[in-house]
């Protein structure tokens, strides 16, 4: 259990992570130093070092925290039943691009750098686990085995992220069309029993 001081410290750290991540997302990882981040956070550089070991630590922690929040928002919009499935598939790529495109660009900028790659691997391992758990929760609602749902979730996520990064309608449409076709076939196959 956190004390009041620990809760206040955590709240300030979250504020710094969110503001610094937004700053990096807006201006690019290579164009922002600690002075710019401290200005975006409304503090001095020394204050940031009370919460983060160095700039790398700030980048790693803020990326993980902020992208986990993006994932939570995404999952909160996820369909709860078959009737809502088609709406979700049609809307979510555009919602993702509009609300989180800059964040995805930054996340890939961070996690594809050799010095941060291991953190990206750890983050995406957690993403894989969370999406597999979500697929298990959908199994009974959709009547499709989670082993079939999980790769379809990954296809949808990849299509959304790619669209958020590049706004490539052709790529998005081809992925979504195949996804819908596969879902239709699975729904017919597994719900016909």
N, C-alpha and C positions, 0 to 999 in steps of 0.2 A: 504494500500500500504506500502510495506517495504522500509525502507531507505537503503542506501548503507551499513551502519553499521549493520543493522538488517540482510541484505542479507549475508554479510560476516560472521556474527555470525551463521546464519542458515547453511551456507555452511560448516563451521567448525564443527558444531554439527552433520551434516549428515556424514561428514568424520569420526568423532569419532564413530558414531553408526555403520557405515559399517565396519570399522576396528575392533571394539570390537566384533561385531557379528561374523565376520570371525574368530577371535581368539577363541571365545567360541565354534564355530562350529568345528574348527579344534582340539581343545584340550579337550573339554567337560566343561560343566558348573561348575562342582565341582572341576575341576583341575586348574581353572584360577581365580586369585585374581586381585585386582585393579592394583597391580604393573605390572603384566603380560599384562593386558589390556593397561596400559599407555605405556609400551614398544612397543606394537603392534601399538599403535596410534602415536608413536613418540613424546610423551610429558611426563610430570610428572603427578603424581596422582592429585596434586592440580589443574592442568588445567582441568582435567575431572570434578572435583567438581564445576567448574565454569559453567558447562552445565547440570550436573545431581546432584540431591540431595544426592544420595548414590548409592551403587552398584545395589541395587534392581531397582532403577529408571532407571539406565543405561540399565540393562537387559530388563526391560519392554519396554522402548522406542525403543531400538535397535531391539528387536524382532518384535514389531509391524511394525516399519518402513521397516525393511529389508524383512519381509515376505509379506508386501504389494507390495514391488517392485517385488518379485518373482511372486506374483499373476498378476501384470501388464504384466510381460513378458509372462506368461502363456496365458493371455487373448489376447495379441498381436498376438500370434500364432494361436489363435482359428479360426475355419473355418467360412467363410462368406456365404457359400452356400452348397447345398447337395453334389455337385461334390467334394468338398474339405473335406467333413466330414470324409470319410474313411481314407484318408491319415493322417489326424490329429489324429484320434483314434489309428491308428497303430504306429505313431511316438512319440506322446506326453509322454507316460509312460517312454520310454527310454531316451528322452531328459530331462525329469524331474529328473530321477535318476542320470544321468550324470552331470547335471548342478546344481542341488539343493538338492541332497540327504542329505548331511551334514547339510544343513539349516533346512530341515524338521525334522531330528533327534533332532536338538537343539530346534526347536520350540516346539516339543512334550515334550522334557525334561523340558522346561520352563513352559509351560501351564498346565502340569499335576502335578506340585508341588502345594500343597495346598495354599501356600502364593501368588501364581500367577494365580490361577484358575479363579478368577473373571475377570482378564485381558484377559485370553483366551476366556472366555464366550463372552466378549464384542467384541473381535477380530472376533470370528467365527460368531457372529450375523451379523457383517458387511459383512463378506464373503457371508453369506446366502443371504443378501439383494443384493449384487453385482451380484451374480450368477442368482438370480431371474430376475434382470434387463437384464442380458445378454440373458436369456431364452426368455424374451419378445421381444428382438431385433431379435432373431432367428425365432420367430413364423412365420412371414411372409415369411422369406427366405426358411424355411424348410416345411412350410405348416402344422406344428404340433402345437397344443395348448401349450402355455408356461407351463401350469399345468402338462403336460406330459414330456416336455423337462427338467424342473428343476430337478426332481429326477434322470433323466438320467445323467445330469451334475454331480450331487453328486456322482453317482456310478463311473463315470469316474475319478473324482478327488480322490475318496477313493482308487480306483485301482492304480492310479498313485502314490499317497503318500505311499501306502503300498509297492509298488514295489521299490520306492525310499528308503524306510526304510530297506527292507529285501531282495530285488531282488528275490522275490518268483514268478517264472514263472507260476506255476500252478494256484495260486490265480489270477494273472494278466490275464492269458488266459481265465479262467472261467468267470471272470467279463466282459472282453472285448467281449467274444463270446455272452453272454447274452445281453449285451448292443447293439451290432450290430443287433442281432435278433430282439430286441424290436424296434430299430430305423427302421429297414426294414419294420416291421409290421405297425408301425405308419405312415411311409411315404406312404406305400400302402393304408392304411385306410383313411388317411386324404387328400391325393392327388388324390384319385379316385373319389372324389365328383364332 
